Amino acid sequence: MAYSDAFLDRIANTLQSSGLVKEVRYWGILGISALAVAGIFALLLAISRIPGIENTFPWPIGFFEKGLVIHVIMSFVVWFLAIFGALMTVLTALAADSRPRLAFIGNPAIALATTGFALLAIPAMLDRGEASLNNYIPVIIDPLYYAGLISFAASLVLIVVRFSANMTSAPMEIKPLMDAGAVCGLILIFALTCFGLAYYPMADEVPSIRYNEDLFWGGGHVLQYLNTGLMLLGWYLLAALVLNIEPVSRGRLRLVMGLCLIPAFGAPYLYGSYGAGTGELMSAFTDMQYLMAPPVALLGFALIFMFAQHAIQGGKLWQDVAFVSIALSAVTFAIGGTLGLFVDGADTRTPAHYHAVIAAINLVFMGLFFRFLLPVMGRPVTLGRAVHWLLWLYAVGQMIASVGLFLAGGYGAPRKTAGDAQGLEEIGAIAGLYMNGLGALVAVIGGTMFIWVCARALLRR
């Protein structure tokens, strides 16, 4: 099937006729809003890590810990899952090609997602609760915050249920996209199952940092496979728009997505084998990280071959925002994966690793906004120099920031601390954190440009 401008026009018409275009726009606005909040806190957090900064600027008490929670939950959970919601809604419309089954689910899903977004932010703004800097889904220990997580998760379950009710009627030519969407939906369900299995034996316990670590450890690992699956789906879609054909066969795409699904499918069984909260369970989930490499490498090398052929035939790859997004994403992901081989969880080499990986996924999502989501919403933007510049600024800034964090961690800079509390003496650690601050500033400039361009497109009449 040709993935041309006519294909995007067809999706746009389908979204209009199915009545789902407003929902896709909503998920886009929600995602951009979360990214804007996360970007503000990213810059403030990077500045707060600069040694001696607390003597220059009077930070609020407990700012770093709660600011870190808000930054992570908005950038690593709400933003990513809002893109998931938008893509699943587009695929639902494509499958139905008219008014979809269970169309009424959209409004409750939007209401739940909006409620969840607000409830996640309120405890921090009202100075409620204690910050729990546990991995994957950090928490402000407050009933409102937990209610926000549940509300947001429920909205996504509704979106998956509606997609499942419509996917079987999809025409054969878009079956590869349906396969990928189904895998992503299943991974989300398995992640939520893991959260439930972890919560059940702790239902009567008082929430604490250890409680949250045990609660979100397993499901948080599974969500990494959802994020990886979304990145690979993004690579596939963007590559198809560059090449104007399916970049890989349906069988290869099924294999790639299946390699993301298999670890997620097995994750709930680990709770039965080791028991919730045990060291063996945590180690088993940690070892799952190595299974992310095969699907990324399998699709990545296939795309390199296809792009090389396209370039030989005279294709001008670097002029296409879709290709730039894929290329920068692949390089950043490779850097993050390499840094991940040296992490131990105690110092800033760990955030160096996952910030690079997160940046790789964000670059794909940026490309999807410009080349796919905004056009099918009928809100395209001019893909000129500004768009190219913002992608490069964000990517290069994140690379510098991640290398800086890795350098600082190599000299012993601890995680999740700021200012004099870091106890830095080595010049290498100090230099690394200054690099992190500089890189974060460059990345925030690129991210701010992205938010501005997309927000204008989404909010215009």
N, C-alpha and C positions, 0 to 999 in steps of 0.2 A: 504494500500500500504506500502511496506517495504521501509524505508528510509535508505538504506545501502550504502556502497561504490559504489555498482553498480548503485544506483540512481544518485549519484554525477557524475559518469562516463557518464551516459546517458545525464545529463544536459551539461556536458563538450562537448560531441559529438554534441549535438543539437546546442550549441553556435557556434561551429566551422562551422557546415553545414549551419547555418542561417546567418553567417557572422557578428554576433553581439559580438563576444568575444572581439574584439578590443574596442568596445564601453564600455563594462563592465570594461575593464582594464582602460580606460580613466577615467571613473567615480571614480574608485578606486584611481587613481593617484591624481585626483582633490581633493578628500576627504582627502587623507593623506597629501597633500600639505597644505590644509586649516587647518588641525589639527596641523601640524607642526608650522605654523605661530601663531595659537592661543595658543599653548603650550609655545612658547617663551614669548609671551606677558602675559600669565597667571603668569609665574614666576616673570617677571619684575613688574607686578601689585601687586602681593603679597608682594614682597620685598618693593615696594614703600609705602605700608601701615604700615611698621614697624616704630614706632615712632622715630623721629630723623634721619631717613635714609637720608633725603635731605642734612644733614650736612656732611654726609660721601661720598655720591656719587652725582655729579652734574647732576640731571635730566634735560632734555630739558624742556623749557617752554611749558606748556600745554600737557606734555607727558601723564599724567594719563588719562585725558579725551579722547584724541584721541586713546591712547593705549587701553583703555577700549572698545571703539567702534570697533576697529579692532579685539580684542580678542573675543568679543561677536558675531560679524557678521561671523567670520570664524568658531568658534566652535559651535555656536547655530543655524546658518542658512546654510552656505555653506557646512559644514561637514555633517550635518544631511540630507540635501537635496541631496547631492552627493550620500549618501547611498540609498536614495529613488530612484534616477536615476538609480543606479546599479541594485537594486532589480527589478524595473519595466522593465528594459531591459532584465534581466534573465527570468522574467515571460512572456514577449512578445515572446522570443525565445521558451520557453516551450509550449506556446499556439499554435504557428505556426508549430513547429516541422520541419520546413524547412525555406525557404526564407519567411520572414513575409510580410504581407501587409504593404504598406507605409514604406518599408525598407529605402528609400532614406531620410527619416526624420532624421536619425541618424547624418549625417554630419552637417546639419544646427544646430541641437541641441547642438552638441559638440562645434561648432564655437561660438554660443551664450553664452554657459556656460563659455567658456574660456575668451571671451570678458568681461562678467560680473565679473568674478573673478579678472581680471586685473583692471577694472574700479573701483572696490570697494577699491582697495589698493592704487591706484595712488594719490588721494587727500591727504592721510596721508603722503605719501613719499615726496610729493612736498610741504608739509605744506600749503595745500589749505583748505579753508573753516573752519567753526566753528563746534566743536563737539556738537552734540545734544544727551544727555544721556537719551533719552526717553526709555520706556519699550519695550521689545521684539525685535525690530529691530532698534537699535540705529543708528544714521546717522551722517556723516560728511556733513554739508550743502554745497553741491557743485553739480552742474549739472552732473559732471562725476559720482559721487556716485549714484545719483538717476538713471542715465542711466545704471549703473552696476546692480542695483536691477531689473530693468525692463528686461534687457537682460537675466539675470539668470532665472527670472521667466518664460520668454518666452521659454527658452530651456526646462524647465520642462513641460510646457503645451504641447509642441510637443511630448515629451516622453509619456505623458498620452494619447494623441490622438492616437498615434500608438498602445499603449497597448489596448485601447478600440476597435480598428479596428480588433484586433486579438483574444481577449479573448473568444469570443463566439465559436471559433473553437477548444478550448482546450479539451483534452480528459477528461472523467469523473473522473479519478483517481486523477487529480491535480486540480479539481474544488475548493477545499477549499483554495488553494493558490491563485487562480484567484479571488475568493470572497474577500479575504483580500486585494489583490492588487487593486481591483476595489474600495473598501472603501477608501483606502489611496489616490487614484487618485481623487475621489470625494471630499474628505476633502480639498485637495490642491485647487481645483477649488472654493470651498466655501470660503476659506481663501482669494483667490485673488478677489473674488466677494466683500467681505467685504472691502478690500482695495479700490476697485473702488467706492463703495458706500460712503466711508468716504471721498475720494478725490473729488468727484463731486461737493459738495457744497463749497469746499475750493479751487477750481481750480484757482481762481484769487488772492489768498492770497500769501503773501511772506513767504517762509518757515522759520519756527522758531522752538524752542523747543516745544512750545504748539501745533503748527501745526503738527509736527511729532508725538507727543503723540496721538493726535486725529486720525491721519492718520493710524497708525499702531496698535492701541489698540485692536480693534475688530478682525481684521485678525490675529494679533499676538496671541490672545487667541485661535483662531481656529487652528492655526499651532501647538498648544500644543496637540491638539487631533490627528493631523497627527503624531507628535513625539511619542505619546502614542501608536497609532496604529502600527507604525513601531517597537516599542519595543515589543508589543504583538506578532506581526508577527515573530519577531526574537526569542522570547521565544518558539513559536510554532515550528519553523524550527529546532532550536537547540535541543529542547526536543525530536523531532521526530528522530534526528540523534543519540541521546543518547539511546532512547528506541527501535529504529529500527521499529517503528510503528507510526501511527497517534496518538498523545498524547491525543487528545480530538476528539469527533465526529464533523462532518461538521456542524451540527446544533448548537453545543455549540460555535464553532468558529464563525459562522455567528452571533450568539447572542452577543458575546464579541465585535466583530468588529462593529456590528450595534449600540451598546451602545456608541461607539466612533463617529459614523456617525450622530446620531440623534441630539446632540447639535450643530454640525457643520452645519447640514441642517437647523436648526432653526436660526442660527446666522444672516444671511442676513435680516431676517424679523424683527430683533430687531431695525434695522435702520429705518424701516417704522413705528415702534411703538413709538420710543423715539426720533429719529432725531440724526444726526451725531453730536458728540462733547458734548452731554448733560451729566449731572451727572448721570441721570437715566440709560443712555446707558452704561456708564462705570461701574456702579454698577451691571447691569445685566450681563455684560461679566465677571466681577469679580466673581459673584456667580456661573458661569459655572464651576469653578475649582472643585467644590464638585462632579460633575458628572464624573470626571475621576476615582474616586475610584471604582465604581461597576465593570467596565470591567476588571480592573487590579486584583481585588480581585477574581472575578469569574474564570478567567483563572489561577491565581496564586494558589488558593486552589485545583483546579483540577489537576494541575501539581504536587503539593505536594503529593496528593494521588497516582498518577501514579509513582512518583519517590520512594515513600515508598514501593509500591508493587515490584518495580524493585530491590530495595535494599534487601528486604526479600528473593527474589529469587536468591540472590547472586551477583547482579550487583555491580560493583566497580565504584560508581558514581564519586568520587572525583578525579579519574584518568583521567576523560574525560574533556577536556577543555570546551566543550559545557556546561556541567553541572556546572562547576565552574563559568562560565560567568553568567548563569541564577541565581545561588544561590547568588553570590555577587551583581548582579543587583537587585534582589528582596529585599535583606537586605538594600542596599543603598536607594532604592526607598522608603522603609518603613520609614527609618530615615528621608528622605526628606519630605515625606508626614506628618510625625508627627511634624517636625519643622514648617511646613507650617501652622499649626493650631495656631501659636503664632505670625505670622508676622503682621506688621502694615504698611509696605511700607516706613518707615522713617529711619530705622537703618539696621545694617548688618544682622539682623535675616532673612530679605528677601532674600539676596543672599545666605545665609546659606541654606535656603530651596531649592532654585532652583539649586544651585550647586550640591546638593546631588541627586536631580531628574535627572539632566543632566548627572551626573556620572553614574547613573543606566542605562540610555539609551546608553551611550558610552560603558559600559561593554558588553551590548548585541551586539553592533556593532563590538566590538573587537572579540567576540566569532564568529560572523558571518564571519568576515574576515578569521579567522583561520580554521574554520570547514566547511565553505560553499563557500564564494566568491573566495578565492584563489584556492581551489581545482577545482572548476568548470571552472576557467580560465586556468587550467593546470599549476598552479604555487603554488603547496602546499609547506608548510614549515614543518620542524620537530617540533612536539608538545612535546618538552621536558621540562626540568626544567625551562629554561629561559622564556618560554611562560607562564607557571604557575606562576612564580615569578612576571612577569610584571603585570598580572591581579591582584594579591594580593597587590602589591605595589600601583598600581593605586587606587584600591578600598579603602584600608586602609588609604592612603594619603588623598583621598577626604573626607572620613569620619572624619578624624582629622581636616581637613581644615574647613569643614562645622560646626562641633561642636565648633571650635574656633570662627568662625564668629558669631555663635548663642550666644555664651557666651559674646563676645564683644558687640553685639547688645543689649543684656539684660542689659548691663551697659551703654548704650547710644551711642555707636560708630555709627556715621552716615554713610549712604550709599554714594557711589560715590565720596568719598574724600580720601585724602592720606596725610601722614606726619603730620606736626603740624596743618594743616587745620582741622584735626579731633577734635582738642581741647580735648584730652583725659586727664582725671585726675584720674579716678577710676582704681585701680590695676587690677580689673577683666577684664576691657576692654583691657588694655595693654596686659595682659596674653593671652586673647582670640586671639588677633591679632598676637602674637608670635606663638600661636598654628596654626593659619591659615597659617602663613609663613612656618612653619615646615611641615605641612600637604601638602601644595602646592609643596614643594620641593620633598617630597616622591612621590606624584602623578606624578609630572613631570618626575621623573626618570622612573616610570612605563610607562608613556605615550611616553617618548623618546625611550624606548626599543621597544614599539609597532610600532612606526613610522619607526624605523630602520629596524626591521624584515620585515615589510610589504613593505617598499620602496625597499629593496633589492630584494624581490620576484617579485614586479611589474616591476622593471626596468631591471632585468636580461634578457639576450637574450634567 
